[in-house]
Amino acid sequence: MRAEMAEGARLLLGHPELRALVVLVAAAGLAVSAVNTLLPLYAVDRLALGPHGVGLLVTVFGAATLLGAVLAARLPARVAGAPAMIAGMAAAGAAFTAFALFPRPAVLWLGCGLAGTGLGLWNVLCSSRRQRLTPPAALGRVSGVYRMLAWGLNPVGSALAGIAAAATGVRAPLLLAGVLVLVVLAALAPALRREQNRSPDMSTCPPDAKQLADVPSSW
């Protein structure tokens, strides 16, 4: 198991565009987990939404995420790759930043819709690109390492958000979450824009890779 995980990490981190995807997803995971942790407190204490308002807010976020996933399958081919991925993640980062800078209920409602749509769009397109870039025979181990890095940082983001909020208040960590997403996205956007028309490079797979092939799955 360790050898397979190490092989997946080598393939994932050795490919420039896969590496860009996982770094961006890890940063977004930190940010989203921080926002998810703080948003109920922010909505109730700062914006006086009440428990019913928070429940509806979560519903809006979830419905918007589903909408973004549906839109991803209907985008024209010329924008369904990097442009839509960048726009989706930028929308989430902008929404998180707006939560901190403009503490108003209307901004919170609109921001949840914007962030949910953007993340839904990103998730579908990112998963598709990751699977297309990964050598088919190594998809299982690469996906395993990818998910471990992407999801494993979520508890860290939640913990850091709580510590930061206790020290500075709720708005500061929300602002940091948005800035983190936007800065990492700006740094990695050139890698996301590179053409991906070439076939996956099977030369990087170990000799037994065909015996370890996995079924493609969504992120």
Buried (B, 14 or more C-beta within 10 A) or exposed (E): EEEBEEBBBBBBBEBEBBBBBBBBBBBBBBBBBBBBBBBBBBBBEBBEBEEEBBEBBBEBBEBBBEBBBEBBEEBEEEEBBBBBBBBBBBBBBBBBBBBBEEBEBEBBBBBBBBBBBBBBBBBBBBBBBBBEBBBBBBBBBBBBBBBBBBBEBBEBBBEBBBEBBEEEBBBBBBBBBBBBBBEBBEEBBEBBBEEEEEEBEEEBBBEEBEEBBBEBEEB
